[in-house]
Amino acid sequence: MSRSTFLLILLGAASWLGYVAALGLSDLRKNTIGFEIALFTAFALYLAASAFILRPHPHTPARPNSLPIIFLFAIAFRLTLLPSRPTLSDDMYRYVWDGRVQANGISPYQYPPKASEVDHLHKNDRSVWRYINRKEAITIYPPGAQIAYAIIWRIVGDSVTGFKAAFVIAELIGGVLLIRLLKHFGQPPERALIYLWSPLLIFEVAHAGHVDGLMLPLLIAAFWARVRERHWLLGLFIGAATMVKLFPIILLPALLPVEQFGKLLYNFRPALKTLAAFGSVAALCYLPYAIRDASPIGFLPQYFNENFNLGLARLLFEIARQIKIPEATLVNVATFGGLGVMGLGFVIKPAASRRESLARCMALIGWFTLFTQNLFAWYLLWLLPLIVLFIEPGKVFGFKLDSTMAWFIFTGTVAISYLFFIRWRVVAWGQVAEYAPLYALLIAAGLRSFWPAPIQHAPIGAIQNS
């Protein structure tokens, strides 16, 4: 066994102990401090493993045993947490409920769980009903997610572990697809460790069971379709991802395959194919629910008036109070107005390469994350595939100081927000600890970009840029 293989196994085994410790805590919300210690221990080991994988080995041949080891530990981490009851979030119980409702021929957009019309569906139910949040509200989840809930419920019934297992399998498939994407860009497949070993991903899917696990393989498949110029498939995959989680729709301007022939001459045919496929998926998903006398929009409009764990949106809230306009209005204008301006710019000036189109996705997600008025830890999961592609080795804890590194570190510090769940109240010092590293690293990366870079050879993986 080589020294590199031994070190990777050692890091994996030590990380696994962190997940075992978290499992032993049982209710992670009641034992939040213990959970934070277990998570940040796992995150520190994860950073070490990521830096190790990214470290160039110019005189060392490829390590064929690394990828199986990475996957074996990735599966072990998930299997450890899979049987746990989701206590960090109770969203999973709404998924199960929505699946149960549909199995009984009722649209999940028709009645809230507390409605008398569905009383018969939770009589003598002690495993799901008591844990459902917002019992007075219609579901917020889009029709693609609802179709998945209906299918999974028919297979596993009310089993929370069964639902989580389906999501875990989906996000592991995403890891396999990510390896194909890495190979396209000439990057080592071992980089997939940054996705597969992410504590954020493991806790949010294997423990909490968030539906983002189902969205991730669809999003990664959309990235693959974009770089392979499969325009119809791009529309199908990004459409399916949007129907599961909605957020991916903001990436369309960055991913649209617009070709520029000259200064004012564009070829929009590939983009129209993508949009047609996207629209077809949306229509097929929404239509069955829209014709059943129920709006498939659900709780979404009310959601945009809520706020939790504010980032830069907090500054906008203060400005809104000064000029006496609704805080949520100003924040939504800034968030979606900024995304609109960026998206328009991306369409007017198409990406110079397929790799750049994916980099633009990170810019859009970054803007959304900075200004959204609702930020939960699992909202960062869709950044992980892009971090895998763009993170580079360097001198700051083994990583290059750039915006990708800033977001990479934030996938760990965002977990501090779980402290706010204890009494559902934001803690000032916690927000500083959560956001300060992100802002500091983004500013430092911005300042660093003004310094002339030393002449050096391009890293492996940056050679194939198209």
LINGIVEN-V117576 format. One record per residue. N is the residue number from 1. SS is DSSP state (@ for helix, = for strand, . for the rest). OMEGA is omega in radians with two decimals (none if undefined). Layout:
N,SS,OMEGA + N,SS,OMEGA
This chain:
1,.,-3.13 + 2,.,3.13 + 3,@,-3.14 + 4,@,3.13 + 5,@,3.14 + 6,@,-3.13 + 7,@,3.13 + 8,@,3.11 + 9,@,3.13 + 10,@,3.12 + 11,@,3.12 + 12,@,-3.13 + 13,@,3.12 + 14,@,3.11 + 15,@,-3.12 + 16,@,3.11 + 17,@,3.07 + 18,@,3.13 + 19,@,3.06 + 20,@,3.12 + 21,@,3.12 + 22,@,3.11 + 23,@,-3.13 + 24,@,3.14 + 25,.,3.13 + 26,.,-3.12 + 27,.,-3.04 + 28,.,3.12 + 29,.,3.09 + 30,.,3.13 + 31,.,-3.00 + 32,@,-3.11 + 33,@,3.08 + 34,@,3.09 + 35,@,-3.14 + 36,@,3.12 + 37,@,3.13 + 38,@,-3.10 + 39,@,-3.08 + 40,@,2.98 + 41,@,3.10 + 42,@,-3.11 + 43,@,3.11 + 44,@,3.08 + 45,@,3.10 + 46,@,3.08 + 47,@,3.12 + 48,@,3.14 + 49,@,3.13 + 50,@,3.11 + 51,@,3.13 + 52,@,-3.13 + 53,@,-3.11 + 54,@,-3.07 + 55,.,3.13 + 56,.,3.10 + 57,.,-3.04 + 58,.,-3.08 + 59,.,-3.11 + 60,.,3.10 + 61,.,3.13 + 62,.,-3.11 + 63,.,-3.03 + 64,.,-3.11 + 65,.,-3.03 + 66,@,-3.05 + 67,@,3.06 + 68,@,3.12 + 69,@,3.14 + 70,@,-3.12 + 71,@,-3.14 + 72,@,3.11 + 73,@,3.11 + 74,@,3.11 + 75,@,3.13 + 76,@,3.12 + 77,@,-3.07 + 78,@,3.13 + 79,@,3.12 + 80,@,-3.07 + 81,@,-3.05 + 82,@,-3.11 + 83,.,-3.06 + 84,.,3.05 + 85,.,-3.11 + 86,.,-3.11 + 87,.,3.09 + 88,.,-3.14 + 89,.,3.10 + 90,.,3.13 + 91,@,-3.09 + 92,@,-3.08 + 93,@,3.04 + 94,@,3.09 + 95,@,-3.12 + 96,@,3.13 + 97,@,3.14 + 98,@,3.07 + 99,@,3.13 + 100,@,-3.14 + 101,@,-3.12 + 102,@,3.10 + 103,@,3.11 + 104,.,3.02 + 105,.,-3.12 + 106,.,3.09 + 107,.,3.10 + 108,.,3.12 + 109,.,-3.04 + 110,.,-3.09 + 111,.,2.97 + 112,.,-3.11 + 113,.,-3.08 + 114,.,-3.09 + 115,.,-3.13 + 116,@,-3.11 + 117,@,-3.13 + 118,@,3.12 + 119,@,-3.07 + 120,@,-3.09 + 121,@,3.13 + 122,.,3.06 + 123,.,3.14 + 124,.,3.12 + 125,.,3.12 + 126,.,-3.04 + 127,.,-3.06 + 128,.,-2.97 + 129,@,-3.05 + 130,@,-3.06 + 131,@,-3.09 + 132,.,3.07 + 133,.,3.10 + 134,.,-3.12 + 135,.,-3.12 + 136,.,-3.04 + 137,.,3.00 + 138,.,-3.11 + 139,.,3.13 + 140,.,-2.95 + 141,.,-3.07 + 142,.,-2.99 + 143,@,3.09 + 144,@,3.08 + 145,@,-3.13 + 146,@,3.09 + 147,@,3.11 + 148,@,3.12 + 149,@,-3.12 + 150,@,-3.13 + 151,@,-3.10 + 152,@,-3.12 + 153,@,3.14 + 154,@,3.13 + 155,@,-3.02 + 156,@,-3.14 + 157,.,-3.09 + 158,.,-3.08 + 159,.,3.07 + 160,@,3.12 + 161,@,3.10 + 162,@,3.09 + 163,@,-3.13 + 164,@,3.14 + 165,@,3.12 + 166,@,-3.14 + 167,@,3.12 + 168,@,3.10 + 169,@,-3.13 + 170,@,-3.09 + 171,@,3.01 + 172,@,3.03 + 173,@,3.06 + 174,@,3.09 + 175,@,3.10 + 176,@,3.12 + 177,@,3.14 + 178,@,3.10 + 179,@,3.08 + 180,@,3.11 + 181,@,3.10 + 182,@,-3.14 + 183,@,3.11 + 184,@,-3.13 + 185,.,3.11 + 186,.,-3.14 + 187,.,-3.12 + 188,.,-3.14 + 189,@,3.12 + 190,@,3.07 + 191,@,-3.14 + 192,@,3.06 + 193,@,-3.10 + 194,@,3.05 + 195,@,-2.99 + 196,@,-3.12 + 197,.,-3.10 + 198,.,3.09 + 199,@,3.11 + 200,@,-3.14 + 201,@,-3.07 + 202,@,3.14 + 203,@,-3.04 + 204,@,3.14 + 205,@,-3.09 + 206,@,3.09 + 207,@,-3.02 + 208,.,3.08 + 209,.,-3.14 + 210,.,-3.08 + 211,.,3.06 + 212,@,3.09 + 213,@,3.09 + 214,@,-3.14 + 215,@,-3.00 + 216,@,3.14 + 217,@,3.10 + 218,@,3.13 + 219,@,3.13 + 220,@,3.08 + 221,@,3.09 + 222,@,3.08 + 223,@,3.13 + 224,@,3.14 + 225,@,3.14 + 226,@,-3.09 + 227,@,3.09 + 228,.,3.12 + 229,.,3.03 + 230,.,-2.92 + 231,@,3.11 + 232,@,-3.13 + 233,@,3.09 + 234,@,3.13 + 235,@,-3.14 + 236,@,-3.07 + 237,@,-3.14 + 238,@,3.06 + 239,@,3.13 + 240,@,3.11 + 241,@,3.13 + 242,@,3.13 + 243,@,3.09 + 244,@,-2.98 + 245,@,-3.14 + 246,.,-3.07 + 247,@,-3.06 + 248,@,3.13 + 249,@,-3.10 + 250,@,-3.13 + 251,@,-3.08 + 252,@,-3.12 + 253,@,3.14 + 254,@,-3.04 + 255,@,-3.10 + 256,.,-3.11 + 257,.,3.09 + 258,.,-3.13 + 259,=,-3.13 + 260,=,-3.14 + 261,.,-3.13 + 262,.,-3.06 + 263,.,-3.12 + 264,.,-3.07 + 265,.,-3.09 + 266,=,3.01 + 267,=,-3.08 + 268,.,-3.07 + 269,@,3.09 + 270,@,3.14 + 271,@,3.13 + 272,@,3.07 + 273,@,3.14 + 274,@,-3.13 + 275,@,3.12 + 276,@,3.11 + 277,@,3.10 + 278,@,-3.13 + 279,@,3.13 + 280,@,3.11 + 281,@,-3.13 + 282,@,-3.13 + 283,@,-3.13 + 284,@,3.14 + 285,@,-3.06 + 286,@,-3.00 + 287,@,-3.11 + 288,@,-3.14 + 289,@,-3.10 + 290,@,-3.10 + 291,.,-3.10 + 292,.,3.07 + 293,.,3.10 + 294,.,3.13 + 295,.,3.13 + 296,.,3.09 + 297,.,3.06 + 298,.,-3.03 + 299,.,-2.98 + 300,@,-3.12 + 301,@,3.13 + 302,@,-3.11 + 303,@,-3.09 + 304,.,3.06 + 305,.,-3.14 + 306,.,3.05 + 307,.,3.11 + 308,=,3.07 + 309,.,-3.08 + 310,.,2.99 + 311,.,3.10 + 312,.,3.09 + 313,@,3.12 + 314,@,3.10 + 315,@,3.12 + 316,@,3.08 + 317,@,3.13 + 318,@,3.11 + 319,@,-3.13 + 320,@,3.12 + 321,@,-3.13 + 322,@,-3.11 + 323,@,3.00 + 324,.,2.98 + 325,.,-3.13 + 326,.,-3.10 + 327,@,-3.09 + 328,@,3.14 + 329,@,-3.12 + 330,@,-3.12 + 331,@,3.14 + 332,@,3.08 + 333,@,3.13 + 334,@,-3.10 + 335,@,-3.03 + 336,@,3.02 + 337,@,3.09 + 338,@,3.09 + 339,@,3.13 + 340,@,3.13 + 341,@,3.12 + 342,@,-3.12 + 343,@,3.12 + 344,@,3.10 + 345,@,3.14 + 346,@,3.12 + 347,@,-3.13 + 348,@,3.12 + 349,.,-3.08 + 350,.,3.12 + 351,.,-3.13 + 352,.,3.14 + 353,.,3.11 + 354,@,3.10 + 355,@,3.12 + 356,@,3.12 + 357,@,3.09 + 358,@,3.09 + 359,@,3.10 + 360,@,3.07 + 361,@,3.12 + 362,@,3.11 + 363,@,3.13 + 364,@,3.12 + 365,@,3.13 + 366,@,3.12 + 367,@,3.14 + 368,@,-3.09 + 369,@,-3.11 + 370,@,-2.99 + 371,@,3.13 + 372,.,3.14 + 373,.,3.07 + 374,=,3.13 + 375,.,3.02 + 376,.,-3.03 + 377,@,-3.07 + 378,@,3.09 + 379,@,3.13 + 380,@,-3.03 + 381,@,-3.10 + 382,@,3.03 + 383,@,-3.00 + 384,@,-3.14 + 385,@,3.14 + 386,@,3.06 + 387,@,3.11 + 388,@,-3.08 + 389,@,-2.93 + 390,@,3.09 + 391,.,-3.11 + 392,.,3.09 + 393,=,-3.14 + 394,=,-3.00 + 395,=,-3.14 + 396,=,-3.07 + 397,.,3.13 + 398,.,-3.09 + 399,=,3.07 + 400,.,-3.13 + 401,.,3.06 + 402,.,-3.08 + 403,@,3.12 + 404,@,3.10 + 405,@,3.14 + 406,@,3.14 + 407,@,3.11 + 408,@,3.12 + 409,@,-3.13 + 410,@,3.07 + 411,@,3.04 + 412,@,-3.07 + 413,@,3.13 + 414,@,3.14 + 415,@,3.06 + 416,@,-3.12 + 417,@,3.08 + 418,@,3.05 + 419,@,-3.10 + 420,@,-3.10 + 421,@,-3.06 + 422,.,3.08 + 423,.,-3.10 + 424,.,-3.12 + 425,.,-3.13 + 426,.,3.11 + 427,.,-3.01 + 428,@,-3.10 + 429,@,3.11 + 430,@,3.12 + 431,@,3.08 + 432,@,3.14 + 433,@,-3.13 + 434,@,-2.99 + 435,@,-3.04 + 436,@,3.11 + 437,@,3.13 + 438,@,-3.11 + 439,@,-3.12 + 440,@,-3.12 + 441,@,3.10 + 442,@,3.11 + 443,@,3.14 + 444,@,3.12 + 445,@,3.11 + 446,@,3.11 + 447,@,-3.13 + 448,@,-3.10 + 449,.,3.12 + 450,.,3.12 + 451,.,3.11 + 452,.,-3.12 + 453,.,3.09 + 454,.,3.12 + 455,.,-3.14 + 456,.,3.12 + 457,.,3.12 + 458,.,3.12 + 459,.,3.05 + 460,.,3.14 + 461,.,3.05 + 462,.,-3.12 + 463,.,3.13 + 464,.,-2.97 + 465,.,-3.07 + 466,.,none
